[in-house]
């Protein structure tokens, strides 16, 4: 009950989660439209999977010993007793759907893309959220290194066409169940006498997954691995051949990459190729996306043996990059005009005009509840339209309308029956 002294609680979004306000949507749309266009072109089909899944698919798929499953998963028990998780990533969900819907009977490879929020109970900081958006590409049923190259090419193209060009790809091969166990064993022996110098996380990793020691950012762990022979020197013939083919394809496509023997990725299902995309601008910051091959996952989740490869963009981080690079160019909403009316007769005429605009595919905004020119122009300014149309008593009588360029402030009077044509011409030039 509200008492005299009761304080009103101010509600905020949950920690590490945030709203995407109307003004920011332009960046998110811009990324999604480009990513979807390129994915469509490469033959990827959209898939949506539930935000909640049986927690087991992540425990078995992503891996019990990974940070994502061990520390970051939001889980719940339903009233019916099911143990569910808010998806921390999309790959196991897509593979669950691939198996459940018998997609292994479709012509292979099956190429899918998805877009939406993922949830990780991570320590919130710049670029690291608890609700994060990913756009993922998965190609299932193709083992040839050309598939890995195709995914990398699509990723490269999407970023380049968005104007995010100052980037590079970190690349490695982490082998397969044939050659990796020997390297893991070698690592255990290598670190046995040095264990006391490892950080506490790596001491634990030495027991569960010694490969993860390779990408530890702790200085003493970095120093310890200085003389370590890289994993790609120990790959089996099959993995080495696969990796060499991939490098040839990337060279052919002129996609630059850095071979990084310490890149192992924090998810358990990877085999052979692993890669990440980084911006060159803010070194030491965060990956814009990551992916790799996961030939065992379909089998692990109960399906037939099917090779697969994929990648996911961290969309929050891409949007940050887009904002950094395009401060000016996105200032105006390109295909939109603002209608300002002054007086009752103008207001009535506007209702008819609105329909004309809709038929001609021009978006309009107006504030019919406002009467003053000043407040309507202020709203138009806030909506960041390039053009504003002003219709007053005089214009209604003359059969004209004033066209105002919001950037320069210049105004012209145009006959009302020519305004659609005039606007279409101008908007076409703007685009
Ligand atoms: P991941 O490396 O865990 O891979 O995530 C992919 C990208 O999501 C990261 O590179 C990063 O940009 C973004 N991301 C991850 N965590 C956060 C966070 N807490 N806040 C903001 N952004 C974040 C996967 O999820 C794999 N499923 C990728 C994949 C697809 N592999 C094969 N197919």
Boltz pocket constraint, residues with backbone or C-beta under 6 A from the ligand:
constraints:
  - pocket:
      binder: B
      contacts: [[A, 88], [A, 89], [A, 90], [A, 91], [A, 120], [A, 122], [A, 127], [A, 128], [A, 129], [A, 130], [A, 132], [A, 133], [A, 134], [A, 136], [A, 137], [A, 138], [A, 287], [A, 288], [A, 289], [A, 290], [A, 291], [A, 292], [A, 293], [A, 294], [A, 309], [A, 310], [A, 311], [A, 312], [A, 313], [A, 314], [A, 315], [A, 316], [A, 317]]
      max_distance: 6.0
